[in-house]
Amino acid sequence: DLHLQGPWTDETDIQPTEMYLVGLHTDYVQDGRVITQILSDPNRALTQPVTQLGEVYKQLNASVGEFGAYTLTASTKAIESNTPGDREFVAVNAALTGLDKQRDALAGQIKDELYNAENYGTPVPNAGLQIGQAQLLIAGARALAAAS
């Protein structure tokens, strides 16, 4: 049984990490983040809790992250449900729409904060709060998947 150690990443993290390592930046905000866990000397803005913020951002925003997996499970269960008047489907769909709107707003804020920290060394003073908000959204998606 092989267990790989290391940070959870996806393809969108490659370009921001490469750009950071060569000292360049894009003029647009990418969906990925710098993989701070592999840096030997990150700028001061990329230390904890910004590394943890980047990790939870991936779980919140990546289509195969925890949030995406839980919402897919809830959606699939709702589609397969057979309640009168499609009551289950309608309720789960409404809940998913609410979660998606909250996720989009928070992920957009985090993405901007990470971009500025990575490219300009701008501190992220609300990282702890944003981590908590992201964890609550993921927990909400998990609860919806379990209840559907």
N, C-alpha and C positions, 0 to 999 in steps of 0.2 A: 504494500500500500504506500504510494508515493504522496507525500504532503509537501507542497511547495511553500516556501516562506517568502515573504516580501509584500510590498504594497499592492493593493488592488488597483489595476490600471486598465485602460483600454486605448484603442488606437488614437483617440483624440488628444491623448496626453503626450504623444511623441513630439509633435511640432513645437508646442510651448516649451517643452523640456530642452529640445535642441536649440531653440532660439535663445533661451536663458543661458545655456552653456557657452554659446558663442558671443554672448553680449549684445544680441540684437532683439528687436521686438517688432511686432506687427502693428499696423495702424487700425486694427479691428480686434474685438474681444472674441477669443476662441472659446469653444465649448470645453476644451480640455484644460488641464492644469499642469504646472511644473511638478514633476514627481520629486518632491522635496526630500523624500526618504533616501534617495540615492545620491544626494549632493553632499560633498565633503565640507563645503563652506557656504551655506545659503546666506543670502542677505538677511539682515536683522528682521525684516518684515515677514520672512518665511519660516521662522521658528515656531515652536508651539505657542498658541493653539492653532496657528494658521495651517500647519500640517494636518492636524485633526479636522479642521474645517474643510480642507481639500478632500480628505478621505470621505467625510460624510456627504460632501457635495457630489462625489461620484456615485454614492449609493442612492442619492436622491434624484440625480439627473440622468444618469446613464440608463439606456433602455434595458440593459440586463442587470442593473443594480437592484438593490432590495425593493425600493419603491416600485420600480417597473414590474418586478416579478410578482409582488403582492397585488398590484392593481390588475395585472393580467389574470391572476388566479381569481380575483373577485369578479372580473368581467366575464370570464369563461363560465364560472359557476352561475352567474346571473343569466347568461344566455341559455344555459342548459336547464334552468329552473322551469317549473311548470305550475306557477301559482295563478290563481284566477285573476284575469285582467292583466296578466304580466306584472303583477304588483312587485314581485322581487326584482325583476329586471329594471323596472322604472326606478325603484328606490336605490338600487345599487348604482345605476347610471347617474342619478342625481348626486349621490355621494362621491362617485368618481370625478364628476365634473367639478365639484367643490374642492376636492383634494388636488386635482390638476391645476386649478387656478391658483391655489395657495402655493403649490410647488413651483409653478412658473414664476410667480412673483419673487419667492425666496431664492430660487436658483439663479434668477437674473441678478439679484443683488449680490449673491455670493460670487457669481462669475465675474462681475465688475470689480469686486473687492480683491479677488485673487489676481486678476489681470494687473491691477494697479500695484499690488504687493510684489508681483513677479517682475514687472517691467520698470517700476519707478521706486521700489522700496517703501511704498506707502503702508504704514501700519494699518492693521484691521482691529480697531478698538472693540468692535461688537462681535468678534469671532465667537466668543463663548455663548452669547445670546443666540447667534445664528446656528451654532451647533445644536443647541437645545431645541430650537424651532424645527430644524431639519429632522432631528430624532423623533420629535412629536409627530411630524407628518408621516414619517416611515412607520411609526407605531400605529397611527391611524389607518394606514393602508394595510398593515398586518392584521389589525382588528377587523377591518372590513372583509378581508380575504377569509378570515376564520369564521366570521358570522354568516357569510354568504352560502 
